[in-house]
């Protein structure tokens, strides 16, 4: 009986004979038999079958099935796509020119929205060809693979095999897209991908969830990601943003590999860049939890995770720099990049918390607010330790050090007395930090200006800045800000912060027994003269501010002493004289908003006018 059954069962040789037959009917019968008993992992048999049937018959079958009509069209299409997908499991076949050249036709078939089982086989075929060779993935890119796949993503069943393969294909595509190849259509298509994959990221709890996470992370880490922000903001359905929040919370609150949490933080940082810090706050409904989580859960998780990453990464970077300098440049850059992301998240949360009074109800209670402040405080202390380590090793240059100063400056702008002892010990060092692209420190001072302006309102702060020599960095920063004014729209606020800081120190010069070096302020006097001329006509307060600082500087020098300074001549003095003349009461320049500045100028003029005959001449 067993022998009879074996005799009736077709063998591989029987299939091969049919496939090599002269009539199409024989070949069709052979292919049908192949689909019945030839397993997908039997690569040897699959190769024999492929060689027997030949690519030309398969091509005719595929084109017949993909035509507009004809009897049994769907049957032919399903058979041809299924068989081709099976053949592509053999890497040699998948990477062949014949298979790569079929990619455009497969995409055309997919664009006609075939039955689900056919579509799934099409995805399988494209994935196998794309992973087999570079030519395969480039054929997919150049034949409009993204254009075809993107609109279909939202229609694929959650967690289906087709969705899994589509995500893997898109992971390949994203790595091949360059900024030069992107256009409006592709950005729109990518926005559809992000929205569809965000749902998978939120609702799934299996390996595909992490594939979705990796795809989203790859998109947002691409060199064209910034140009994707506007299409995403314009999405008519905002559910994708809620899905992203749900997915991020799910990753951060569970025990997953640290690398996965880093990917989740990348998404969180990108979402806040796209939609603002308010994205952090919102209800989260996890599939495994009956009730909604508190609206501030995402904020807390992102902050706590960022704190952990900053602690770990700063330790690792310090070790690589000072204990194991033989580590590769690539390792350094990767860790610095991740550290920058964690810093950015902390800065965004600081910005959000600073407006919490304007956003009542966004945090569930005072306890949550205090927890946020406590975590921020601990995070800043970690960053200060990182800078202390760098100071002890004589390191002042590096984008990671500059980013550290920036995040500290952001926090101290809101709480200037935080970490007081550490900040005092490191203030002069932080003002000396410079980025890789800087020829001398500048941005570090800009980052600290809001804090410096606040602490110098008290004698203690002025004494600290004067004794540490930090005032020199502020003066040099102010000069550079004035010289670059107009090139950067954000500089104007920084100019006034620097002006206020310098004024605070000069006003308290006697109580703190500060004896400034005239050489430090000569360049500032010239810069103030130019600033008052170029910006003073548009903003009268510029003239008043410039004249106030000049008046305070004149208190500890004389015309003769100034003219002995290198680069300072009579023309400079004339310019300053005109500024003082414009600012005094007789010119009508002062307003109620600048009354305090007018008082400083007038009182100063009465003290030093006799020592500055050129300036006095302008005020007759």
KEDRENKE-524163 format. One line per field, with one value per residue (C-alpha): residue number from 1; residue in one letter; x, y, z. Coordinates in nm, 3 decimals, decimal comma, padded with zeros to 5 digits. Example, Ala and Ser with C-alpha at 12.3 -4.5 7.8 and 13.67 -1.06 7.14 Angstrom:
// residues 2
n	(1; 2)
res	(A; S)
x	(01,230; 01,367)
y	(-00,450; -00,106)
z	(00,780; 00,714)
// end
This chain:
// residues 620
n	(1; 2; 3; 4; 5; 6; 7; 8; 9; 10; 11; 12; 13; 14; 15; 16; 17; 18; 19; 20; 21; 22; 23; 24; 25; 26; 27; 28; 29; 30; 31; 32; 33; 34; 35; 36; 37; 38; 39; 40; 41; 42; 43; 44; 45; 46; 47; 48; 49; 50; 51; 52; 53; 54; 55; 56; 57; 58; 59; 60; 61; 62; 63; 64; 65; 66; 67; 68; 69; 70; 71; 72; 73; 74; 75; 76; 77; 78; 79; 80; 81; 82; 83; 84; 85; 86; 87; 88; 89; 90; 91; 92; 93; 94; 95; 96; 97; 98; 99; 100; 101; 102; 103; 104; 105; 106; 107; 108; 109; 110; 111; 112; 113; 114; 115; 116; 117; 118; 119; 120; 121; 122; 123; 124; 125; 126; 127; 128; 129; 130; 131; 132; 133; 134; 135; 136; 137; 138; 139; 140; 141; 142; 143; 144; 145; 146; 147; 148; 149; 150; 151; 152; 153; 154; 155; 156; 157; 158; 159; 160; 161; 162; 163; 164; 165; 166; 167; 168; 169; 170; 171; 172; 173; 174; 175; 176; 177; 178; 179; 180; 181; 182; 183; 184; 185; 186; 187; 188; 189; 190; 191; 192; 193; 194; 195; 196; 197; 198; 199; 200; 201; 202; 203; 204; 205; 206; 207; 208; 209; 210; 211; 212; 213; 214; 215; 216; 217; 218; 219; 220; 221; 222; 223; 224; 225; 226; 227; 228; 229; 230; 231; 232; 233; 234; 235; 236; 237; 238; 239; 240; 241; 242; 243; 244; 245; 246; 247; 248; 249; 250; 251; 252; 253; 254; 255; 256; 257; 258; 259; 260; 261; 262; 263; 264; 265; 266; 267; 268; 269; 270; 271; 272; 273; 274; 275; 276; 277; 278; 279; 280; 281; 282; 283; 284; 285; 286; 287; 288; 289; 290; 291; 292; 293; 294; 295; 296; 297; 298; 299; 300; 301; 302; 303; 304; 305; 306; 307; 308; 309; 310; 311; 312; 313; 314; 315; 316; 317; 318; 319; 320; 321; 322; 323; 324; 325; 326; 327; 328; 329; 330; 331; 332; 333; 334; 335; 336; 337; 338; 339; 340; 341; 342; 343; 344; 345; 346; 347; 348; 349; 350; 351; 352; 353; 354; 355; 356; 357; 358; 359; 360; 361; 362; 363; 364; 365; 366; 367; 368; 369; 370; 371; 372; 373; 374; 375; 376; 377; 378; 379; 380; 381; 382; 383; 384; 385; 386; 387; 388; 389; 390; 391; 392; 393; 394; 395; 396; 397; 398; 399; 400; 401; 402; 403; 404; 405; 406; 407; 408; 409; 410; 411; 412; 413; 414; 415; 416; 417; 418; 419; 420; 421; 422; 423; 424; 425; 426; 427; 428; 429; 430; 431; 432; 433; 434; 435; 436; 437; 438; 439; 440; 441; 442; 443; 444; 445; 446; 447; 448; 449; 450; 451; 452; 453; 454; 455; 456; 457; 458; 459; 460; 461; 462; 463; 464; 465; 466; 467; 468; 469; 470; 471; 472; 473; 474; 475; 476; 477; 478; 479; 480; 481; 482; 483; 484; 485; 486; 487; 488; 489; 490; 491; 492; 493; 494; 495; 496; 497; 498; 499; 500; 501; 502; 503; 504; 505; 506; 507; 508; 509; 510; 511; 512; 513; 514; 515; 516; 517; 518; 519; 520; 521; 522; 523; 524; 525; 526; 527; 528; 529; 530; 531; 532; 533; 534; 535; 536; 537; 538; 539; 540; 541; 542; 543; 544; 545; 546; 547; 548; 549; 550; 551; 552; 553; 554; 555; 556; 557; 558; 559; 560; 561; 562; 563; 564; 565; 566; 567; 568; 569; 570; 571; 572; 573; 574; 575; 576; 577; 578; 579; 580; 581; 582; 583; 584; 585; 586; 587; 588; 589; 590; 591; 592; 593; 594; 595; 596; 597; 598; 599; 600; 601; 602; 603; 604; 605; 606; 607; 608; 609; 610; 611; 612; 613; 614; 615; 616; 617; 618; 619; 620)
res	(X; X; X; X; X; X; X; X; X; X; X; X; X; X; X; X; X; X; X; X; X; X; X; X; X; X; X; X; X; X; X; X; X; X; X; X; X; X; X; X; X; X; X; X; X; X; X; X; X; X; X; X; X; X; X; X; X; X; X; X; X; X; X; X; X; X; X; X; X; X; X; X; X; X; X; X; X; X; X; X; X; X; X; X; X; X; X; X; X; X; X; X; X; X; X; X; X; X; X; X; X; X; X; X; X; X; X; X; X; X; X; X; X; X; X; X; X; X; X; X; X; X; X; X; X; X; X; X; X; X; X; X; X; X; X; X; X; X; X; X; X; X; X; X; X; X; X; X; X; X; X; X; X; X; X; X; X; X; X; X; X; X; X; X; X; X; X; X; X; X; X; X; X; X; X; X; X; X; X; X; X; X; X; X; X; X; X; X; X; X; X; X; X; X; X; X; X; X; X; X; X; X; X; X; X; X; X; X; X; X; X; X; X; X; X; X; X; X; X; X; X; X; X; X; X; X; X; X; X; X; X; X; X; X; X; X; X; X; X; X; X; X; X; X; X; X; X; X; X; X; X; X; X; X; X; X; X; X; X; X; X; X; X; X; X; X; X; X; X; X; X; X; X; X; X; X; X; X; X; X; X; X; X; X; X; X; X; X; X; X; X; X; X; X; X; X; X; X; X; X; X; X; X; X; X; X; X; X; X; X; X; X; X; X; X; X; X; X; X; X; X; X; X; X; X; X; X; X; X; X; X; X; X; X; X; X; X; X; X; X; X; X; X; X; X; X; X; X; X; X; X; X; X; X; X; X; X; X; X; X; X; X; X; X; X; X; X; X; X; X; X; X; X; X; X; X; X; X; X; X; X; X; X; X; X; X; X; X; X; X; X; X; X; X; X; X; X; X; X; X; X; X; X; X; X; X; X; X; X; X; X; X; X; X; X; X; X; X; X; X; X; X; X; X; X; X; X; X; X; X; X; X; X; X; X; X; X; X; X; X; X; X; X; X; X; X; X; X; X; X; X; X; X; X; X; X; X; X; X; X; X; X; X; X; X; X; X; X; X; X; X; X; X; X; X; X; X; X; X; X; X; X; X; X; X; X; X; X; X; X; X; X; X; X; X; X; X; X; X; X; X; X; X; X; X; X; X; X; X; X; X; X; X; X; X; X; X; X; X; X; X; X; X; X; X; X; X; X; X; X; X; X; X; X; X; X; X; X; X; X; X; X; X; X; X; X; X; X; X; X; X; X; X; X; X; X; X; X; X; X; X; X; X; X; X; X; X; X; X; X; X; X; X; X; X; X; X; X; X; X; X; X; X; X; X; X; X; X; X; X; X; X; X; X; X; X; X; X; X; X; X; X; X; X; X; X; X; X; X; X; X; X; X; X; X; X; X; X; X; X)
x	(00,000; 00,289; 00,454; 00,131; 00,103; 00,466; 00,419; 00,122; 00,300; 00,479; 00,852; 01,081; 01,188; 00,823; 00,788; 01,106; 00,988; 00,662; 00,843; 01,068; 00,770; 00,701; 00,343; 00,248; -00,011; 00,265; 00,468; 00,166; 00,093; 00,456; 00,446; 00,124; 00,288; 00,590; 00,372; 00,222; 00,530; 00,845; 00,931; 01,056; 01,370; 01,468; 01,703; 01,860; 01,524; 01,410; 01,717; 01,660; 01,298; 01,396; 01,650; 01,398; 01,111; 01,321; 01,273; 01,094; 00,795; 00,775; 00,784; 00,501; 00,297; 00,353; 00,259; -00,051; -00,159; -00,094; -00,286; -00,621; -00,836; -00,839; -00,965; -00,793; -00,592; -00,597; -00,494; -00,197; -00,097; -00,113; 00,080; 00,353; 00,409; 00,409; 00,660; 00,886; 00,887; 00,982; 01,266; 01,401; 01,477; 01,781; 02,023; 02,182; 01,843; 01,728; 02,042; 02,025; 01,969; 01,648; 01,493; 01,617; 01,461; 01,121; 01,103; 00,920; 00,656; 00,601; 00,552; 00,304; 00,109; 00,108; -00,019; -00,336; -00,425; -00,435; -00,576; -00,410; -00,233; -00,086; 00,022; 00,197; 00,393; 00,488; 00,630; 00,819; 00,968; 01,076; 01,235; 01,434; 01,558; 01,646; 01,847; 02,024; 02,216; 02,270; 02,119; 01,796; 01,741; 01,841; 01,590; 01,328; 01,425; 01,446; 01,124; 00,912; 00,902; 00,825; 00,546; 00,375; 00,432; 00,363; -00,012; -00,071; 00,079; -00,231; -00,444; -00,223; -00,356; -00,184; 00,105; 00,049; 00,329; 00,279; 00,325; 00,639; 00,796; 00,688; 00,863; 01,180; 01,170; 01,128; 01,426; 01,634; 01,481; 01,543; 01,916; 01,934; 01,741; 01,964; 01,884; 01,945; 01,690; 01,412; 01,124; 00,780; 00,619; 00,873; 00,837; 00,461; 00,506; 00,743; 00,493; 00,236; 00,490; 00,559; 00,188; 00,120; 00,428; 00,358; 00,038; 00,231; 00,480; 00,194; -00,037; 00,204; 00,388; 00,618; 00,938; 00,766; 00,722; 01,100; 01,128; 00,880; 01,087; 01,406; 01,241; 01,105; 01,440; 01,620; 01,381; 01,427; 01,805; 01,837; 02,005; 01,675; 01,459; 01,425; 01,243; 00,995; 00,872; 00,631; 00,455; 00,406; 00,267; 00,022; -00,112; -00,494; -00,514; -00,322; -00,360; -00,010; 00,135; -00,063; 00,057; 00,415; 00,367; 00,212; 00,496; 00,764; 00,599; 00,570; 00,943; 01,068; 00,864; 00,952; 01,269; 01,424; 01,781; 01,941; 01,983; 01,605; 01,549; 01,794; 01,588; 01,274; 01,445; 01,540; 01,169; 01,072; 01,326; 01,205; 00,840; 00,909; 01,103; 00,804; 00,509; 00,665; 00,722; 00,349; 00,363; 00,504; 00,172; -00,122; -00,321; -00,164; -00,365; -00,155; -00,320; -00,221; -00,357; -00,728; -00,718; -00,543; -00,206; -00,159; -00,105; 00,240; 00,372; 00,557; 00,731; 00,850; 00,973; 01,157; 01,324; 01,422; 01,554; 01,748; 01,901; 02,014; 02,158; 02,346; 02,495; 02,601; 02,721; 02,916; 03,097; 03,173; 03,295; 03,516; 03,666; 03,726; 03,891; 04,109; 04,152; 04,125; 04,229; 04,284; 03,908; 03,793; 03,671; 03,345; 03,279; 03,342; 03,114; 02,830; 02,831; 02,857; 02,557; 02,350; 02,458; 02,350; 02,005; 01,967; 02,083; 01,830; 01,550; 01,647; 01,660; 01,317; 01,174; 01,333; 01,168; 00,833; 00,856; 00,948; 00,604; 00,413; 00,240; 00,096; -00,012; -00,216; -00,334; -00,063; 00,105; -00,112; -00,006; 00,262; 00,441; 00,504; 00,639; 00,877; 00,989; 01,069; 01,273; 01,459; 01,550; 01,661; 01,876; 02,041; 02,097; 02,268; 02,494; 02,602; 02,682; 02,878; 03,083; 03,153; 03,286; 03,487; 03,653; 03,736; 03,878; 04,103; 04,236; 04,298; 04,033; 03,845; 03,762; 03,485; 03,125; 03,027; 03,171; 02,997; 02,667; 02,721; 02,756; 02,444; 02,223; 02,359; 02,291; 01,933; 01,868; 02,043; 01,848; 01,540; 01,703; 02,023; 02,103; 02,090; 02,406; 02,561; 02,896; 02,967; 02,873; 03,097; 03,391; 03,346; 03,227; 03,561; 03,617; 03,268; 03,330; 03,652; 03,491; 03,482; 03,326; 03,516; 03,439; 03,527; 03,861; 03,800; 03,522; 03,198; 02,894; 02,965; 02,932; 02,612; 02,460; 02,537; 02,424; 02,071; 02,218; 02,500; 02,256; 02,051; 02,333; 02,503; 02,196; 02,351; 02,694; 02,789; 02,736; 02,928; 03,214; 03,227; 03,236; 03,492; 03,729; 03,722; 03,794; 03,467; 03,371; 03,634; 03,453; 03,123; 03,275; 03,434; 03,105; 02,916; 03,161; 03,121; 02,742; 02,731; 02,962; 02,745; 02,412; 02,176; 02,330; 02,135; 01,787; 01,829; 02,133; 01,938; 01,812; 02,161; 02,306; 02,080; 02,151; 02,524; 02,471; 02,276; 02,545; 02,824; 02,617; 02,545; 02,918; 03,012; 02,735; 02,865; 03,230; 03,295; 03,103; 03,285; 03,618; 03,655; 03,939; 03,882; 04,156; 04,095; 04,230; 03,934; 03,681; 03,844; 03,708; 03,367; 03,352; 03,417; 03,161; 02,899; 02,956; 02,891; 02,587; 02,427; 02,476; 02,349; 02,063; 01,995; 01,779; 01,540; 01,543; 01,610; 01,674; 01,994; 02,135; 02,040; 02,191; 02,513; 02,547; 02,481; 02,763; 02,996; 02,915; 02,999; 03,329; 03,424; 03,397; 03,730; 03,932; 04,000; 04,022; 04,401; 04,417; 04,175; 04,368; 04,678; 04,499; 04,593; 04,338; 04,153; 04,173; 04,000; 03,743; 03,632; 03,600; 03,392; 03,151; 03,110; 03,055; 02,766; 02,608; 02,626; 02,481; 02,187; 02,113; 02,110; 01,777; 01,824; 01,810; 01,467; 01,594; 01,484; 01,141; 00,967; 01,100; 01,460; 01,437; 01,677; 01,933; 01,897; 01,969; 02,290; 02,406; 02,327; 02,481; 02,792; 02,828; 02,835; 03,123; 03,354; 03,269; 03,572; 03,804; 03,655; 03,671; 03,590; 03,265; 03,185; 03,227; 02,945; 02,709; 02,742)
y	(00,000; 00,230; 00,149; 00,227; 00,567; 00,649; 00,562; 00,794; 01,090; 01,314; 01,336; 01,628; 01,457; 01,435; 01,810; 01,884; 01,678; 01,873; 02,205; 02,120; 02,025; 02,197; 02,304; 02,578; 02,343; 02,104; 02,382; 02,516; 02,173; 02,140; 02,475; 02,381; 02,060; 02,256; 02,475; 02,162; 01,978; 02,189; 02,359; 02,719; 02,621; 02,352; 02,581; 02,304; 02,190; 02,547; 02,617; 02,303; 02,401; 02,758; 02,633; 02,388; 02,631; 02,921; 03,292; 03,356; 03,138; 03,292; 03,637; 03,555; 03,408; 03,716; 03,958; 03,754; 03,763; 04,134; 04,220; 04,396; 04,097; 03,739; 03,419; 03,293; 03,614; 03,613; 03,247; 03,314; 03,618; 03,437; 03,140; 03,349; 03,578; 03,287; 03,090; 03,391; 03,474; 03,114; 03,121; 03,441; 03,252; 03,132; 03,430; 03,355; 03,383; 03,687; 03,881; 03,791; 04,056; 03,879; 03,917; 04,273; 04,372; 04,241; 04,492; 04,765; 04,515; 04,386; 04,743; 04,803; 04,494; 04,619; 04,961; 04,794; 04,675; 04,298; 04,044; 04,031; 03,698; 03,823; 04,151; 03,962; 03,756; 04,075; 04,223; 03,900; 03,904; 04,270; 04,215; 03,912; 04,088; 04,404; 04,219; 03,999; 04,276; 04,650; 04,658; 04,516; 04,785; 05,061; 04,924; 04,949; 05,308; 05,423; 05,248; 05,437; 05,177; 05,439; 05,586; 05,246; 05,116; 05,432; 05,470; 05,098; 05,090; 05,214; 04,941; 04,649; 04,453; 04,530; 04,294; 04,103; 03,935; 04,184; 04,472; 04,309; 04,267; 04,618; 04,766; 04,572; 04,693; 05,050; 05,014; 04,935; 05,218; 05,483; 05,407; 05,470; 05,797; 06,103; 06,470; 06,530; 06,265; 06,403; 06,611; 06,722; 06,394; 06,181; 06,383; 06,337; 05,964; 05,938; 06,121; 05,853; 05,587; 05,754; 05,777; 05,412; 05,273; 05,486; 05,286; 04,958; 05,102; 05,175; 04,873; 04,581; 04,395; 04,165; 04,182; 04,387; 04,671; 04,708; 04,689; 04,979; 05,165; 05,116; 05,234; 05,549; 05,618; 05,575; 05,822; 06,084; 06,039; 06,085; 06,392; 06,503; 06,457; 06,831; 06,879; 06,610; 06,814; 07,037; 06,752; 06,577; 06,892; 06,916; 06,561; 06,583; 06,301; 06,378; 06,025; 05,942; 06,178; 06,001; 05,666; 05,791; 05,899; 05,564; 05,374; 05,584; 05,532; 05,160; 05,131; 05,356; 05,203; 04,842; 04,639; 04,658; 04,687; 05,029; 05,072; 05,047; 05,318; 05,539; 05,491; 05,587; 05,902; 05,991; 05,972; 06,183; 06,451; 06,454; 06,477; 06,780; 06,941; 06,886; 06,958; 07,144; 07,046; 07,012; 06,675; 06,532; 06,585; 06,370; 06,066; 05,731; 05,412; 05,099; 04,785; 04,588; 04,845; 04,901; 05,269; 05,568; 05,657; 06,006; 06,275; 06,361; 06,002; 06,056; 06,368; 06,188; 05,884; 06,089; 06,303; 06,005; 05,812; 06,117; 06,152; 05,788; 05,822; 06,140; 05,967; 05,661; 05,839; 06,109; 05,840; 05,640; 05,945; 06,053; 05,703; 05,694; 06,037; 06,009; 05,638; 05,464; 05,721; 05,442; 05,407; 05,483; 05,818; 05,652; 05,540; 05,892; 06,054; 05,807; 05,858; 06,235; 06,223; 06,027; 06,261; 06,560; 06,404; 06,352; 06,711; 06,840; 06,653; 06,799; 07,151; 07,108; 06,989; 07,286; 07,514; 07,344; 07,354; 07,724; 07,792; 07,556; 07,851; 07,942; 07,581; 07,512; 07,157; 07,011; 06,842; 06,619; 06,770; 06,960; 06,635; 06,565; 06,918; 06,877; 06,539; 06,699; 06,975; 06,719; 06,510; 06,819; 06,923; 06,579; 06,581; 06,919; 06,802; 06,508; 06,746; 06,973; 06,671; 06,592; 06,946; 06,926; 06,610; 06,786; 07,086; 06,862; 06,704; 07,043; 07,000; 07,312; 07,236; 07,004; 07,013; 06,782; 07,030; 07,321; 07,129; 07,064; 07,436; 07,500; 07,263; 07,403; 07,756; 07,661; 07,533; 07,816; 08,069; 07,947; 07,870; 08,081; 07,969; 07,594; 07,387; 07,707; 07,578; 07,369; 07,655; 07,900; 07,660; 07,601; 07,941; 08,061; 07,723; 07,717; 08,063; 07,931; 07,632; 07,648; 07,435; 07,252; 07,525; 07,821; 07,999; 08,135; 08,102; 08,278; 08,050; 07,924; 08,280; 08,331; 08,021; 08,149; 08,511; 08,468; 08,328; 08,584; 08,868; 08,746; 08,670; 09,005; 09,183; 09,105; 09,201; 08,837; 08,755; 09,062; 08,978; 08,624; 08,737; 09,008; 08,797; 08,502; 08,724; 08,612; 08,972; 08,976; 08,691; 08,882; 09,202; 09,012; 08,831; 09,161; 09,307; 09,006; 09,009; 09,376; 09,313; 09,025; 09,196; 09,159; 08,831; 08,640; 08,748; 08,590; 08,804; 09,114; 08,956; 08,830; 09,177; 09,330; 09,046; 09,108; 09,484; 09,437; 09,205; 09,453; 09,738; 09,539; 09,487; 09,847; 09,985; 09,775; 09,850; 10,032; 09,801; 09,496; 09,685; 09,606; 09,768; 09,685; 09,690; 09,970; 09,757; 09,520; 09,797; 09,992; 09,760; 09,768; 10,149; 10,139; 09,862; 10,054; 10,361; 10,158; 09,987; 10,317; 10,452; 10,145; 10,038; 10,355; 10,513; 10,213; 10,163; 10,463; 10,228; 10,117; 10,471; 10,489; 10,150; 10,224; 10,566; 10,420; 10,166; 10,432; 10,663; 10,391; 10,312; 10,683; 10,679; 10,497; 10,655; 10,981; 11,115; 11,120; 10,759; 10,644; 10,806; 10,615; 10,283; 10,099; 10,148; 10,427; 10,775; 11,108; 10,982; 10,716; 10,979; 11,203; 10,915; 10,856; 11,228; 11,231; 10,928; 11,094; 11,414; 11,223; 11,049; 11,347; 11,511; 11,810; 11,579; 11,444; 11,090; 10,949; 10,801; 10,663; 10,318; 10,440; 10,676; 10,466; 10,468; 10,843; 10,880; 10,674; 10,885; 11,221; 11,133; 10,997; 11,304; 11,528; 11,323; 11,278; 11,555; 11,767; 11,474; 11,438; 11,778; 11,629; 11,478; 11,792; 11,991; 11,790; 11,882; 12,260)
z	(00,000; 00,086; -00,247; -00,435; -00,260; -00,335; -00,700; -00,724; -00,559; -00,810; -00,768; -00,843; -01,162; -01,275; -01,219; -01,405; -01,704; -01,716; -01,681; -01,972; -02,188; -02,516; -02,434; -02,186; -02,036; -01,931; -01,776; -01,588; -01,452; -01,345; -01,163; -00,986; -00,867; -00,747; -00,527; -00,369; -00,252; -00,304; 00,027; 00,041; 00,229; -00,023; -00,214; -00,421; -00,560; -00,617; -00,826; -01,038; -01,096; -01,192; -01,444; -01,588; -01,640; -01,767; -01,711; -02,040; -01,955; -01,607; -01,760; -02,004; -01,719; -01,503; -01,781; -01,868; -01,507; -01,475; -01,796; -01,810; -01,892; -02,003; -01,855; -01,539; -01,510; -01,128; -01,118; -01,346; -01,145; -00,811; -00,948; -01,114; -00,815; -00,568; -00,775; -00,836; -00,464; -00,387; -00,642; -00,489; -00,169; -00,361; -00,330; -00,667; -00,839; -00,636; -00,732; -01,101; -01,366; -01,468; -01,122; -01,066; -01,398; -01,279; -00,992; -01,194; -01,310; -00,956; -00,836; -01,117; -01,008; -00,647; -00,754; -00,889; -00,538; -00,599; -00,353; -00,010; -00,067; -00,397; -00,237; 00,040; -00,213; -00,399; -00,078; -00,014; -00,364; -00,341; -00,003; -00,120; -00,434; -00,238; 00,024; -00,231; -00,407; -00,427; -00,776; -00,635; -00,374; -00,618; -00,872; -00,599; -00,521; -00,882; -00,988; -00,736; -00,460; -00,197; -00,411; -00,436; -00,082; 00,121; 00,044; 00,108; 00,457; 00,637; 00,473; 00,577; 00,878; 01,210; 01,271; 00,946; 00,756; 00,476; 00,723; 00,862; 00,518; 00,412; 00,716; 00,638; 00,276; 00,391; 00,625; 00,318; 00,114; 00,380; 00,383; 00,009; -00,004; -00,015; 00,037; -00,333; -00,434; -00,214; -00,348; -00,230; -00,339; -00,155; 00,164; 00,145; 00,089; 00,385; 00,604; 00,516; 00,612; 00,946; 01,027; 00,940; 01,114; 01,424; 01,472; 01,460; 01,706; 01,946; 01,918; 01,877; 02,151; 01,958; 01,756; 01,486; 01,737; 01,747; 01,368; 01,355; 01,614; 01,413; 01,091; 01,255; 01,418; 01,084; 00,917; 01,189; 01,194; 00,817; 00,675; 00,520; 00,830; 00,902; 00,572; 00,675; 00,972; 00,779; 00,592; 00,928; 01,090; 00,801; 00,840; 00,852; 01,108; 01,429; 01,568; 01,452; 01,715; 01,989; 01,858; 01,877; 02,239; 02,328; 02,164; 02,336; 02,676; 02,614; 02,538; 02,817; 03,097; 03,014; 03,047; 02,704; 02,579; 02,637; 02,261; 02,216; 02,475; 02,286; 01,971; 02,168; 02,294; 01,936; 01,847; 02,147; 02,056; 01,695; 01,797; 02,016; 01,732; 01,504; 01,735; 02,026; 02,389; 02,450; 02,269; 02,592; 02,764; 02,660; 02,758; 02,684; 02,639; 02,632; 02,491; 02,801; 03,048; 03,107; 03,206; 03,054; 03,203; 03,354; 03,092; 03,227; 03,221; 02,894; 03,026; 03,339; 03,149; 02,888; 03,157; 03,375; 03,074; 02,954; 03,300; 03,292; 02,940; 03,031; 03,335; 03,137; 02,822; 03,006; 03,207; 02,894; 02,704; 02,993; 03,011; 02,635; 02,642; 02,949; 03,024; 02,684; 02,421; 02,170; 02,112; 01,758; 01,628; 01,524; 01,883; 02,010; 01,753; 01,812; 02,187; 02,144; 01,911; 02,162; 02,440; 02,230; 02,187; 02,562; 02,624; 02,371; 02,547; 02,883; 02,734; 02,580; 02,912; 03,090; 02,835; 02,890; 03,270; 03,258; 03,107; 03,334; 03,499; 03,161; 03,102; 03,412; 03,446; 03,225; 03,522; 03,737; 04,073; 04,262; 04,353; 03,984; 03,934; 04,228; 04,093; 03,759; 03,928; 04,141; 03,834; 03,642; 03,936; 03,953; 03,577; 03,580; 03,862; 03,646; 03,359; 03,592; 03,704; 03,339; 03,291; 03,612; 03,482; 03,155; 03,344; 03,553; 03,233; 03,072; 02,802; 02,688; 02,329; 02,208; 02,092; 02,377; 02,628; 02,457; 02,460; 02,831; 02,897; 02,693; 02,892; 03,219; 03,094; 03,004; 03,356; 03,537; 03,331; 03,518; 03,855; 03,877; 04,232; 04,156; 04,216; 04,348; 04,474; 04,165; 03,934; 04,121; 04,103; 03,731; 03,608; 03,472; 03,305; 03,146; 03,001; 02,843; 02,667; 02,289; 02,016; 01,745; 01,489; 01,712; 01,712; 02,064; 02,327; 02,238; 02,236; 02,587; 02,717; 02,514; 02,674; 03,024; 02,972; 03,115; 03,437; 03,451; 03,405; 03,701; 03,944; 03,881; 04,014; 04,354; 04,490; 04,536; 04,170; 04,055; 04,288; 04,148; 03,787; 03,857; 04,069; 03,827; 03,529; 03,376; 03,304; 03,028; 02,850; 02,879; 02,737; 02,446; 02,386; 02,378; 02,126; 01,898; 01,932; 01,830; 01,535; 01,411; 01,484; 01,188; 01,076; 01,340; 01,440; 01,784; 01,872; 01,979; 02,300; 02,382; 02,323; 02,586; 02,831; 02,789; 02,824; 03,147; 03,284; 03,209; 03,356; 03,672; 03,735; 03,658; 03,880; 04,170; 04,094; 04,420; 04,663; 04,526; 04,496; 04,130; 03,938; 03,569; 03,307; 03,059; 02,773; 02,823; 02,757; 02,473; 02,205; 02,370; 02,353; 01,977; 01,928; 02,127; 01,910; 01,594; 01,747; 01,844; 01,491; 01,302; 01,530; 01,727; 01,458; 01,465; 01,842; 02,071; 02,363; 02,185; 02,213; 02,579; 02,662; 02,473; 02,637; 02,984; 02,955; 02,809; 03,100; 03,353; 03,175; 03,168; 03,548; 03,583; 03,300; 03,120; 02,766; 02,777; 02,903; 02,634; 02,352; 02,461; 02,403; 02,080; 01,803; 01,984; 01,831; 01,817; 01,570; 01,816; 02,087; 01,861; 01,793; 02,166; 02,221; 01,974; 02,147; 02,488; 02,341; 02,187; 02,515; 02,753; 02,853; 02,623; 02,317; 02,407; 02,350; 02,686; 02,753; 03,060; 02,966; 02,975; 03,272; 03,479; 03,197; 03,161; 03,531; 03,497; 03,200; 03,356; 03,693; 03,524; 03,301; 03,604; 03,748; 03,451; 03,200; 03,295; 03,218; 02,865; 02,690; 02,349; 02,478; 02,674; 02,352; 02,189; 02,472; 02,470)
// end
